[in-house]
Amino acid sequence: MAGNLMRFDPFREMTRFDPFRNMDDLMREFALAPSLRGLGPEPRIRMDVTESDGNYLIKADIPGARKEDIKISIDGNMVTISAKSGEESEKKEGNMMCSERYYGEQYRSFALPTEVDDSKAEAKYQDGVLQLTLPKKQGTGTKQISIQ
């Protein structure tokens, strides 16, 4: 086993600098780009989180979802948002018609710095934007201890 060990040299790559070594990979990806143009990653929930003295305000973009298909769970300082959504688009060009649809479930889970009082949490959903008001639980803030 000891005979298979190699000494790590962080500057090894720099001594063999070749500016064109990744050119083949770049051209291969460029050739595939037109065929993959319509295939994007699954949509994910994008959000803004702001904090005030007493609560957190979360605005999450969930376009195409119905209010009944959105689920929110709170466990201490962990918040999970999940939603079933669908998207349809139609393109007509001459005699050819193309219809693209996406249906699936999205979810996002994140931790907040302090615990949330889930009994006072509020949620509103309007125009594809979920707005959560999550009050901080009293007595669970960060405590600083001085060293003696």
C-alpha positions in Angstrom: 0.0 0.0 0.0 2.8 2.4 0.9 4.3 1.9 -2.6 1.2 3.4 -4.2 1.3 6.7 -2.4 2.2 9.8 -4.3 3.4 13.1 -3.0 0.8 15.9 -3.4 2.1 18.9 -5.3 -0.4 21.8 -5.5 1.7 23.6 -8.2 2.0 20.5 -10.5 -0.8 21.7 -12.8 0.7 25.1 -13.2 4.1 23.8 -14.3 2.4 22.0 -17.2 0.2 24.9 -18.2 -1.6 24.2 -21.5 -4.3 26.8 -22.4 -5.9 24.5 -25.0 -6.2 21.2 -22.9 -9.9 21.6 -22.3 -10.8 22.8 -25.8 -12.0 19.3 -26.9 -14.4 19.2 -24.0 -15.6 22.7 -24.7 -16.3 21.9 -28.4 -18.1 18.7 -27.5 -20.4 20.6 -25.1 -21.0 23.3 -27.7 -22.0 20.7 -30.3 -24.6 19.3 -27.9 -26.0 22.7 -27.0 -28.7 23.1 -29.8 -30.2 19.7 -29.0 -30.4 20.4 -25.3 -31.6 24.0 -25.6 -35.2 23.1 -24.7 -34.3 20.8 -21.8 -33.7 23.0 -18.7 -33.3 22.0 -15.1 -36.5 21.4 -13.1 -37.9 24.6 -11.8 -37.0 25.1 -8.1 -38.6 27.4 -5.5 -36.8 30.7 -5.4 -37.2 32.8 -2.4 -36.2 35.9 -0.4 -35.8 35.7 3.4 -35.8 38.9 5.5 -35.4 39.2 9.2 -36.8 41.8 11.6 -36.7 41.9 15.4 -39.8 39.8 15.9 -40.1 37.6 12.8 -38.9 36.2 9.5 -40.6 37.2 6.2 -40.3 34.7 3.4 -41.4 35.3 -0.2 -41.2 32.2 -2.4 -42.0 32.1 -6.1 -44.2 29.1 -6.9 -45.7 29.9 -10.3 -48.3 27.5 -11.7 -49.3 26.0 -8.3 -52.7 26.1 -6.7 -53.1 27.1 -3.1 -54.4 23.6 -2.2 -51.2 22.0 -3.6 -48.8 23.9 -1.4 -47.7 22.4 1.9 -45.6 24.1 4.6 -44.1 22.3 7.6 -42.2 23.9 10.5 -40.1 21.9 12.9 -38.2 24.2 15.3 -36.0 26.3 13.0 -36.4 24.0 9.9 -38.9 25.1 7.3 -40.0 23.0 4.4 -42.1 24.2 1.4 -43.4 21.7 -1.1 -45.7 22.3 -4.0 -47.2 20.4 -7.0 -47.2 22.5 -10.1 -47.7 22.3 -13.8 -46.8 24.5 -16.7 -48.1 24.5 -20.2 -46.9 26.5 -23.3 -48.0 26.3 -26.9 -46.2 27.4 -30.0 -47.7 27.5 -33.4 -45.6 27.8 -36.5 -47.4 27.4 -39.8 -48.8 23.9 -40.0 -46.6 22.7 -37.1 -47.8 22.9 -33.5 -45.7 22.3 -30.5 -47.0 21.8 -27.0 -44.7 21.6 -24.0 -45.9 20.7 -20.5 -44.2 20.3 -17.1 -45.8 18.7 -14.1 -44.0 17.8 -11.0 -43.4 18.5 -7.4 -40.9 21.0 -6.1 -39.7 21.3 -2.5 -37.2 23.5 -0.6 -36.1 23.0 3.0 -33.9 25.5 4.9 -32.9 26.3 8.5 -33.4 29.7 10.2 -31.1 31.0 12.9 -33.7 30.8 15.6 -36.8 28.6 16.3 -40.1 29.6 14.9 -43.4 29.9 16.9 -45.4 27.8 14.5 -48.7 28.5 16.3 -48.5 32.2 15.2 -47.2 31.5 11.6 -49.2 33.0 8.7 -49.2 32.1 5.0 -50.7 33.9 2.0 -50.5 32.9 -1.7 -51.3 35.4 -4.4 -50.2 35.7 -8.1 -47.7 32.8 -7.8 -45.9 34.2 -4.7 -46.1 32.5 -1.3 -45.6 34.9 1.6 -44.8 33.4 5.0 -44.7 35.4 8.2 -42.9 33.3 10.8 -42.6 34.8 14.3 -39.5 34.0 16.3 -40.1 31.9 19.4 -39.4 33.8 22.6 -36.3 32.8 24.6 -34.6 30.8 21.8 -32.2 33.6 20.6 -28.5 33.3 20.4 -26.9 33.7 23.8 -23.4 35.2 24.2 -21.3 34.0 27.1 -18.3 36.0 28.3 -15.0 34.1 29.0 -13.5 34.7 32.5 
